[in-house]
Amino acid sequence: MDMLKTVRRLNSKFVKPIREGIYELRIEWEGDIYRVFFIFDEGNIIVLFNGFQKKTRKTPTSEIEKAITIKREYYEYKREQNQKL
């Protein structure tokens, strides 16, 4: 997580684009590998989405779809809040 805040360009070992502006952050902790999806909002803010323990080489489609749904909900909520201003 600290790398996302401080490093301008991360190695693809840690971060890779997935789909529709969603990225995957690879975290290794106590010998297990975890993934957390995130997006960039307005080029600066990182919004973290769902995370999971990755047990296969391929990222599960269901987890990608969940992240896409969360992203859409996030932007819809943000749009509604901006309309109230």
C-alpha positions, 0 to 999 in steps of 0.5 A: 500500500505504501508503494501506491502512495510513494512510487510513481511507476510500479513494477508489473510484478506488483501492479497490472491493468486488468480491464476498463480502468481497473488495476490489480495490486499484488500483495504477498503476505506470510507466504500467501498471495493476495490481489486488490483491485483499484482505480485512479480517480481524477488521476490522483486518488486511488480507490480500493475495491474488492480483494481476494486470495489468488489461488490460480494463475488466472484472475477469476472472472467473477472477481473482475466483474465484481470490481467493475460493478463496484466501479460503476456504483462508485461513479454513480454515487459520486455523480449524485453527490456532485449534483447535490452541490 
